[in-house]
């Protein structure tokens, strides 16, 4: 075999996928994702007052899913969009909810079963990561997460290596949420099923309906002691252990 012929064949193959073409494709996808996000914001801006309640959340999430239709994107594109939102998102809605819901919609729509995000590189702590994550998907969040992690979880698995904020696991239906360190107040509020495991401390349980909640190795809901109230359980601070 002539090595020069092999080299020419290899070079010709490489020219079919040049780096600039790959980068151009990623730029195009990012532009389409940005346009989808802008469509969400324009729709939500029609609301005179944006509040975090079930009707607003469902509406905004449905709008985000609709805006993503026809956009072919990967987990890498999702990460790029998170960086874009972290740098340029000037939307001032309460707690950044539309941004978090848009990221949640991307996580639920991307053609992948495992999604990992490095939260250490972002300035924002978006709420609602893991919102409605369906069965068969795993969202791995490396770092500290914001409020409403795993809200209305629908069978998926959410893993947070650090702390999570208030209302962790709110309205969970089925699935698993694992928090490496601690959670804030109202943990498990309205939870209807599934399993929530907190490696550190729970600041306070919410009004849990069903499901299982663990603080370390101890099951705190349903409470093991029948005399203990499972409605509200004040505990130590949710700060990360030193």
Phi and psi in degrees as GROMACS dihedral restraints (atoms count N, CA, C in turn):
[ dihedral_restraints ]
;  ai    aj    ak    al  type     phi  dphi    fc
    3     4     5     6     1   -79.8    20    10
    4     5     6     7     1   115.4    20    10
    6     7     8     9     1   -62.8    20    10
    7     8     9    10     1   -28.3    20    10
    9    10    11    12     1   -71.0    20    10
   10    11    12    13     1   -36.3    20    10
   12    13    14    15     1   -64.8    20    10
   13    14    15    16     1   -41.6    20    10
   15    16    17    18     1   -63.0    20    10
   16    17    18    19     1   -39.6    20    10
   18    19    20    21     1   -65.3    20    10
   19    20    21    22     1   -42.0    20    10
   21    22    23    24     1   -64.1    20    10
   22    23    24    25     1   -38.3    20    10
   24    25    26    27     1   -65.1    20    10
   25    26    27    28     1   -42.6    20    10
   27    28    29    30     1   -64.0    20    10
   28    29    30    31     1   -42.7    20    10
   30    31    32    33     1   -63.6    20    10
   31    32    33    34     1   -40.2    20    10
   33    34    35    36     1   -63.3    20    10
   34    35    36    37     1   -39.6    20    10
   36    37    38    39     1   -64.7    20    10
   37    38    39    40     1   -42.1    20    10
   39    40    41    42     1   -62.6    20    10
   40    41    42    43     1   -34.4    20    10
   42    43    44    45     1   -66.8    20    10
   43    44    45    46     1   -18.3    20    10
   45    46    47    48     1   -71.9    20    10
   46    47    48    49     1   -24.5    20    10
   48    49    50    51     1  -129.4    20    10
   49    50    51    52     1    67.5    20    10
   51    52    53    54     1   -68.4    20    10
   52    53    54    55     1   157.3    20    10
   54    55    56    57     1   -60.5    20    10
   55    56    57    58     1   -37.9    20    10
   57    58    59    60     1   -65.6    20    10
   58    59    60    61     1   -31.0    20    10
   60    61    62    63     1   -69.6    20    10
   61    62    63    64     1   -39.7    20    10
   63    64    65    66     1   -64.0    20    10
   64    65    66    67     1   -45.1    20    10
   66    67    68    69     1   -65.5    20    10
   67    68    69    70     1   -37.6    20    10
   69    70    71    72     1   -64.1    20    10
   70    71    72    73     1   -39.7    20    10
   72    73    74    75     1   -63.2    20    10
   73    74    75    76     1   -42.1    20    10
   75    76    77    78     1   -66.0    20    10
   76    77    78    79     1   -37.0    20    10
   78    79    80    81     1   -64.9    20    10
   79    80    81    82     1   -39.6    20    10
   81    82    83    84     1   -65.4    20    10
   82    83    84    85     1   -42.8    20    10
   84    85    86    87     1   -65.5    20    10
   85    86    87    88     1   -42.7    20    10
   87    88    89    90     1   -60.6    20    10
   88    89    90    91     1   -39.4    20    10
   90    91    92    93     1   -63.1    20    10
   91    92    93    94     1   -41.4    20    10
   93    94    95    96     1   -67.7    20    10
   94    95    96    97     1   -39.3    20    10
   96    97    98    99     1   -65.0    20    10
   97    98    99   100     1   -39.6    20    10
   99   100   101   102     1   -64.3    20    10
  100   101   102   103     1   -39.1    20    10
  102   103   104   105     1   -65.5    20    10
  103   104   105   106     1   -38.0    20    10
  105   106   107   108     1   -64.2    20    10
  106   107   108   109     1   -42.0    20    10
  108   109   110   111     1   -65.2    20    10
  109   110   111   112     1   -40.8    20    10
  111   112   113   114     1   -62.6    20    10
  112   113   114   115     1   -36.0    20    10
  114   115   116   117     1   -63.3    20    10
  115   116   117   118     1   -38.9    20    10
  117   118   119   120     1   -62.9    20    10
  118   119   120   121     1   -46.9    20    10
  120   121   122   123     1   -64.9    20    10
  121   122   123   124     1   -40.1    20    10
  123   124   125   126     1   -63.6    20    10
  124   125   126   127     1   -38.7    20    10
  126   127   128   129     1   -68.7    20    10
  127   128   129   130     1   -42.4    20    10
  129   130   131   132     1   -72.9    20    10
  130   131   132   133     1   -25.4    20    10
  132   133   134   135     1   -67.3    20    10
  133   134   135   136     1   -14.5    20    10
  135   136   137   138     1   -71.7    20    10
  136   137   138   139     1   -18.3    20    10
  138   139   140   141     1   -80.4    20    10
  139   140   141   142     1   126.1    20    10
  141   142   143   144     1   -62.9    20    10
  142   143   144   145     1   -42.4    20    10
  144   145   146   147     1  -127.8    20    10
  145   146   147   148     1   126.1    20    10
  147   148   149   150     1   -99.0    20    10
  148   149   150   151     1   118.0    20    10
  150   151   152   153     1  -123.1    20    10
  151   152   153   154     1   151.9    20    10
  153   154   155   156     1   -85.5    20    10
  154   155   156   157     1    91.6    20    10
  156   157   158   159     1  -143.7    20    10
  157   158   159   160     1   165.1    20    10
  159   160   161   162     1   -55.2    20    10
  160   161   162   163     1   -43.1    20    10
  162   163   164   165     1   -63.5    20    10
  163   164   165   166     1   -42.8    20    10
  165   166   167   168     1   -66.9    20    10
  166   167   168   169     1   -40.3    20    10
  168   169   170   171     1   -64.1    20    10
  169   170   171   172     1   -47.9    20    10
  171   172   173   174     1   -61.8    20    10
  172   173   174   175     1   -41.7    20    10
  174   175   176   177     1   -64.4    20    10
  175   176   177   178     1   -48.0    20    10
  177   178   179   180     1   -64.8    20    10
  178   179   180   181     1   -40.2    20    10
  180   181   182   183     1   -65.2    20    10
  181   182   183   184     1   -44.8    20    10
  183   184   185   186     1   -61.4    20    10
  184   185   186   187     1   -38.6    20    10
  186   187   188   189     1   -63.7    20    10
  187   188   189   190     1   -41.3    20    10
  189   190   191   192     1   -63.8    20    10
  190   191   192   193     1   -44.9    20    10
  192   193   194   195     1   -61.7    20    10
  193   194   195   196     1   -43.0    20    10
  195   196   197   198     1   -63.4    20    10
  196   197   198   199     1   -39.5    20    10
  198   199   200   201     1   -67.9    20    10
  199   200   201   202     1   -25.4    20    10
  201   202   203   204     1   -84.7    20    10
  202   203   204   205     1    -9.6    20    10
  204   205   206   207     1   -61.7    20    10
  205   206   207   208     1   133.8    20    10
  207   208   209   210     1    86.3    20    10
  208   209   210   211     1    -2.9    20    10
  210   211   212   213     1   -96.4    20    10
  211   212   213   214     1   117.0    20    10
  213   214   215   216     1   -91.8    20    10
  214   215   216   217     1   103.9    20    10
  216   217   218   219     1  -133.8    20    10
  217   218   219   220     1   160.7    20    10
  219   220   221   222     1  -115.1    20    10
  220   221   222   223     1   177.3    20    10
  222   223   224   225     1   -61.6    20    10
  223   224   225   226     1   -36.8    20    10
  225   226   227   228     1   -63.2    20    10
  226   227   228   229     1   -39.2    20    10
  228   229   230   231     1   -66.2    20    10
  229   230   231   232     1   -37.5    20    10
  231   232   233   234     1   -59.6    20    10
  232   233   234   235     1   -43.7    20    10
  234   235   236   237     1   -62.6    20    10
  235   236   237   238     1   -41.6    20    10
  237   238   239   240     1   -61.1    20    10
  238   239   240   241     1   -39.7    20    10
  240   241   242   243     1   -68.6    20    10
  241   242   243   244     1   -36.3    20    10
  243   244   245   246     1   -61.9    20    10
  244   245   246   247     1   -41.8    20    10
  246   247   248   249     1   -63.5    20    10
  247   248   249   250     1   -39.3    20    10
  249   250   251   252     1   -63.3    20    10
  250   251   252   253     1   -45.1    20    10
  252   253   254   255     1   -65.5    20    10
  253   254   255   256     1   -38.1    20    10
  255   256   257   258     1   -65.4    20    10
  256   257   258   259     1   -32.2    20    10
  258   259   260   261     1   -89.4    20    10
  259   260   261   262     1   -41.7    20    10
  261   262   263   264     1  -116.8    20    10
  262   263   264   265     1    -1.0    20    10
  264   265   266   267     1   -72.3    20    10
  265   266   267   268     1   109.9    20    10
  267   268   269   270     1  -103.3    20    10
  268   269   270   271     1    13.0    20    10
  270   271   272   273     1   -72.6    20    10
  271   272   273   274     1   134.2    20    10
  273   274   275   276     1  -112.9    20    10
  274   275   276   277     1    34.2    20    10
  276   277   278   279     1   -71.7    20    10
  277   278   279   280     1   159.4    20    10
  279   280   281   282     1   -55.7    20    10
  280   281   282   283     1   124.5    20    10
  282   283   284   285     1    60.2    20    10
  283   284   285   286     1    17.1    20    10
  285   286   287   288     1    65.4    20    10
  286   287   288   289     1    24.8    20    10
  288   289   290   291     1   -55.2    20    10
  289   290   291   292     1   -48.6    20    10
  291   292   293   294     1   -57.3    20    10
  292   293   294   295     1   -37.8    20    10
  294   295   296   297     1   -62.9    20    10
  295   296   297   298     1   -46.3    20    10
  297   298   299   300     1   -63.5    20    10
  298   299   300   301     1   -40.0    20    10
  300   301   302   303     1   -67.5    20    10
  301   302   303   304     1   -35.4    20    10
  303   304   305   306     1   -65.9    20    10
  304   305   306   307     1   -41.9    20    10
  306   307   308   309     1   -63.7    20    10
  307   308   309   310     1   -41.3    20    10
  309   310   311   312     1   -61.5    20    10
  310   311   312   313     1   -41.1    20    10
  312   313   314   315     1   -63.4    20    10
  313   314   315   316     1   -40.9    20    10
  315   316   317   318     1   -62.0    20    10
  316   317   318   319     1   -42.1    20    10
  318   319   320   321     1   -62.1    20    10
  319   320   321   322     1   -34.5    20    10
  321   322   323   324     1   -82.0    20    10
  322   323   324   325     1   -20.1    20    10
  324   325   326   327     1  -104.2    20    10
  325   326   327   328     1   -20.0    20    10
  327   328   329   330     1   -64.2    20    10
  328   329   330   331     1   139.5    20    10
  330   331   332   333     1   -76.4    20    10
  331   332   333   334     1    71.6    20    10
  333   334   335   336     1  -156.7    20    10
  334   335   336   337     1   147.2    20    10
  336   337   338   339     1   -89.7    20    10
  337   338   339   340     1   -28.5    20    10
  339   340   341   342     1  -117.9    20    10
  340   341   342   343     1   123.6    20    10
  342   343   344   345     1  -123.7    20    10
  343   344   345   346     1   128.5    20    10
  345   346   347   348     1  -123.7    20    10
  346   347   348   349     1   133.6    20    10
  348   349   350   351     1  -128.1    20    10
  349   350   351   352     1   132.4    20    10
  351   352   353   354     1   -90.5    20    10
  352   353   354   355     1    98.6    20    10
  354   355   356   357     1   -72.0    20    10
  355   356   357   358     1   -15.5    20    10
  357   358   359   360     1   -62.7    20    10
  358   359   360   361     1   -26.9    20    10
  360   361   362   363     1   -89.0    20    10
  361   362   363   364     1    -3.0    20    10
  363   364   365   366     1  -104.9    20    10
  364   365   366   367     1   143.4    20    10
  366   367   368   369     1   -78.8    20    10
  367   368   369   370     1   -35.1    20    10
  369   370   371   372     1   -81.2    20    10
  370   371   372   373     1   149.7    20    10
  372   373   374   375     1  -115.3    20    10
  373   374   375   376     1    82.0    20    10
  375   376   377   378     1   -64.4    20    10
  376   377   378   379     1   139.6    20    10
  378   379   380   381     1   -81.6    20    10
  379   380   381   382     1   167.4    20    10
  381   382   383   384     1    68.7    20    10
  382   383   384   385     1    19.3    20    10
  384   385   386   387     1   -67.4    20    10
  385   386   387   388     1   131.6    20    10
  387   388   389   390     1    88.8    20    10
  388   389   390   391     1     5.5    20    10
  390   391   392   393     1   -58.9    20    10
  391   392   393   394     1   123.5    20    10
  393   394   395   396     1    58.3    20    10
  394   395   396   397     1    24.0    20    10
  396   397   398   399     1   -57.1    20    10
  397   398   399   400     1   122.5    20    10
  399   400   401   402     1   -82.5    20    10
  400   401   402   403     1   167.2    20    10
  402   403   404   405     1   -58.0    20    10
  403   404   405   406     1   140.3    20    10
  405   406   407   408     1    92.9    20    10
  406   407   408   409     1    -0.9    20    10
  408   409   410   411     1  -118.6    20    10
  409   410   411   412     1   144.9    20    10
  411   412   413   414     1  -127.5    20    10
  412   413   414   415     1   123.9    20    10
  414   415   416   417     1  -109.6    20    10
  415   416   417   418     1   115.7    20    10
  417   418   419   420     1  -106.7    20    10
  418   419   420   421     1   116.1    20    10
  420   421   422   423     1  -112.4    20    10
  421   422   423   424     1   109.5    20    10
  423   424   425   426     1   -91.0    20    10
  424   425   426   427     1   106.4    20    10
  426   427   428   429     1   130.1    20    10
  427   428   429   430     1  -164.1    20    10
  429   430   431   432     1   -91.1    20    10
  430   431   432   433     1   133.6    20    10
  432   433   434   435     1  -104.2    20    10
  433   434   435   436     1   167.2    20    10
  435   436   437   438     1   -88.4    20    10
  436   437   438   439     1  -154.9    20    10
  438   439   440   441     1   -78.6    20    10
  439   440   441   442     1   162.5    20    10
  441   442   443   444     1    63.4    20    10
  442   443   444   445     1    28.9    20    10
  444   445   446   447     1   -62.7    20    10
  445   446   447   448     1   132.8    20    10
  447   448   449   450     1    70.0    20    10
  448   449   450   451     1    20.8    20    10
  450   451   452   453     1   -60.2    20    10
  451   452   453   454     1   135.1    20    10
  453   454   455   456     1    52.2    20    10
  454   455   456   457     1    35.0    20    10
  456   457   458   459     1   -52.2    20    10
  457   458   459   460     1   133.6    20    10
  459   460   461   462     1  -119.9    20    10
  460   461   462   463     1    48.7    20    10
  462   463   464   465     1   106.5    20    10
  463   464   465   466     1   -12.1    20    10
  465   466   467   468     1   -80.3    20    10
  466   467   468   469     1  -174.5    20    10
  468   469   470   471     1  -126.9    20    10
  469   470   471   472     1   126.3    20    10
  471   472   473   474     1  -117.0    20    10
  472   473   474   475     1   127.9    20    10
  474   475   476   477     1  -121.8    20    10
  475   476   477   478     1   125.3    20    10
  477   478   479   480     1  -118.0    20    10
  478   479   480   481     1   122.7    20    10
  480   481   482   483     1   -77.3    20    10
  481   482   483   484     1   -22.6    20    10
  483   484   485   486     1  -107.8    20    10
  484   485   486   487     1  -138.5    20    10
  486   487   488   489     1   -89.3    20    10
  487   488   489   490     1   161.5    20    10
  489   490   491   492     1  -128.9    20    10
  490   491   492   493     1   159.2    20    10
  492   493   494   495     1   -86.6    20    10
  493   494   495   496     1  -149.6    20    10
  495   496   497   498     1   -77.2    20    10
  496   497   498   499     1   159.0    20    10
  498   499   500   501     1    60.2    20    10
  499   500   501   502     1    30.9    20    10
  501   502   503   504     1   -61.5    20    10
  502   503   504   505     1   130.7    20    10
  504   505   506   507     1    73.4    20    10
  505   506   507   508     1    17.3    20    10
  507   508   509   510     1   -60.2    20    10
  508   509   510   511     1   130.7    20    10
  510   511   512   513     1    66.9    20    10
  511   512   513   514     1    15.3    20    10
  513   514   515   516     1   -51.2    20    10
  514   515   516   517     1   138.8    20    10
  516   517   518   519     1  -100.2    20    10
  517   518   519   520     1   -61.5    20    10
  519   520   521   522     1  -145.0    20    10
  520   521   522   523     1   166.7    20    10
  522   523   524   525     1   111.3    20    10
  523   524   525   526     1  -168.5    20    10
  525   526   527   528     1  -136.0    20    10
  526   527   528   529     1   135.3    20    10
  528   529   530   531     1  -120.5    20    10
  529   530   531   532     1   126.3    20    10
  531   532   533   534     1  -120.7    20    10
  532   533   534   535     1   123.5    20    10
  534   535   536   537     1  -112.5    20    10
  535   536   537   538     1   124.8    20    10
  537   538   539   540     1   -66.7    20    10
  538   539   540   541     1   -39.3    20    10
  540   541   542   543     1  -114.5    20    10
  541   542   543   544     1  -106.2    20    10
  543   544   545   546     1  -123.2    20    10
  544   545   546   547     1   165.2    20    10
  546   547   548   549     1  -126.3    20    10
  547   548   549   550     1   163.6    20    10
  549   550   551   552     1   -88.0    20    10
  550   551   552   553     1  -149.7    20    10
  552   553   554   555     1   -80.2    20    10
  553   554   555   556     1   163.2    20    10
  555   556   557   558     1    60.6    20    10
  556   557   558   559     1    29.3    20    10
  558   559   560   561     1   -61.6    20    10
  559   560   561   562     1   128.7    20    10
  561   562   563   564     1    77.9    20    10
  562   563   564   565     1    12.4    20    10
  564   565   566   567     1   -53.6    20    10
  565   566   567   568     1   125.2    20    10
  567   568   569   570     1    67.1    20    10
  568   569   570   571     1    13.4    20    10
  570   571   572   573     1   -62.2    20    10
  571   572   573   574     1   131.8    20    10
  573   574   575   576     1  -113.2    20    10
  574   575   576   577     1    -3.7    20    10
  576   577   578   579     1   173.6    20    10
  577   578   579   580     1  -180.0    20    10
  579   580   581   582     1    86.5    20    10
  580   581   582   583     1  -173.1    20    10
  582   583   584   585     1  -130.1    20    10
  583   584   585   586     1   131.1    20    10
  585   586   587   588     1  -120.0    20    10
  586   587   588   589     1   118.2    20    10
  588   589   590   591     1  -116.1    20    10
  589   590   591   592     1   126.4    20    10
  591   592   593   594     1  -118.0    20    10
  592   593   594   595     1   119.2    20    10
  594   595   596   597     1   -71.6    20    10
  595   596   597   598     1   -29.8    20    10
  597   598   599   600     1  -104.1    20    10
  598   599   600   601     1  -121.3    20    10
  600   601   602   603     1  -109.4    20    10
  601   602   603   604     1   148.6    20    10
  603   604   605   606     1  -105.6    20    10
  604   605   606   607     1   119.7    20    10
  606   607   608   609     1   -61.3    20    10
  607   608   609   610     1   -44.9    20    10
  609   610   611   612     1  -167.1    20    10
  610   611   612   613     1   137.0    20    10
  612   613   614   615     1   -76.0    20    10
  613   614   615   616     1   149.2    20    10
  615   616   617   618     1   -88.7    20    10
  616   617   618   619     1  -161.9    20    10
  618   619   620   621     1   -85.9    20    10
  619   620   621   622     1    87.3    20    10
  621   622   623   624     1   -80.0    20    10
  622   623   624   625     1   136.9    20    10
  624   625   626   627     1   -97.4    20    10
  625   626   627   628     1   -55.6    20    10
  627   628   629   630     1  -145.6    20    10
  628   629   630   631     1   173.7    20    10
  630   631   632   633     1   105.3    20    10
  631   632   633   634     1  -174.4    20    10
  633   634   635   636     1  -129.0    20    10
  634   635   636   637     1   133.1    20    10
  636   637   638   639     1  -127.0    20    10
  637   638   639   640     1   132.1    20    10
  639   640   641   642     1  -121.7    20    10
  640   641   642   643     1   137.5    20    10
  642   643   644   645     1  -112.9    20    10
  643   644   645   646     1   105.0    20    10
  645   646   647   648     1    65.9    20    10
  646   647   648   649     1  -127.8    20    10
  648   649   650   651     1   -95.8    20    10
  649   650   651   652     1     2.2    20    10
  651   652   653   654     1   -99.4    20    10
  652   653   654   655     1   128.1    20    10
  654   655   656   657     1   -80.8    20    10
  655   656   657   658     1   119.0    20    10
  657   658   659   660     1  -103.3    20    10
  658   659   660   661     1   -12.9    20    10
  660   661   662   663     1  -149.9    20    10
  661   662   663   664     1   130.0    20    10
  663   664   665   666     1   -59.8    20    10
  664   665   666   667     1   143.5    20    10
  666   667   668   669     1   -63.7    20    10
  667   668   669   670     1   137.3    20    10
  669   670   671   672     1   -72.9    20    10
  670   671   672   673     1   -31.1    20    10
  672   673   674   675     1   -91.8    20    10
  673   674   675   676     1   115.7    20    10
  675   676   677   678     1   -61.7    20    10
  676   677   678   679     1   -20.0    20    10
  678   679   680   681     1   -81.0    20    10
  679   680   681   682     1   -15.3    20    10
  681   682   683   684     1   -83.7    20    10
  682   683   684   685     1   134.9    20    10
  684   685   686   687     1   -77.2    20    10
  685   686   687   688     1   131.1    20    10
  687   688   689   690     1   -94.3    20    10
  688   689   690   691     1     1.5    20    10
  690   691   692   693     1   -78.5    20    10
  691   692   693   694     1   -43.8    20    10
  693   694   695   696     1  -145.8    20    10
  694   695   696   697     1   125.5    20    10
  696   697   698   699     1  -129.1    20    10
  697   698   699   700     1    89.8    20    10
  699   700   701   702     1   -68.6    20    10
  700   701   702   703     1   134.8    20    10
  702   703   704   705     1  -133.3    20    10
  703   704   705   706     1  -168.4    20    10
  705   706   707   708     1   -72.2    20    10
  706   707   708   709     1   178.3    20    10
  708   709   710   711     1   -60.3    20    10
  709   710   711   712     1   150.2    20    10
  711   712   713   714     1   -89.4    20    10
  712   713   714   715     1    16.7    20    10
  714   715   716   717     1   -69.6    20    10
  715   716   717   718     1   149.6    20    10
  717   718   719   720     1   -62.5    20    10
  718   719   720   721     1   135.8    20    10
  720   721   722   723     1   -59.9    20    10
  721   722   723   724     1   141.6    20    10
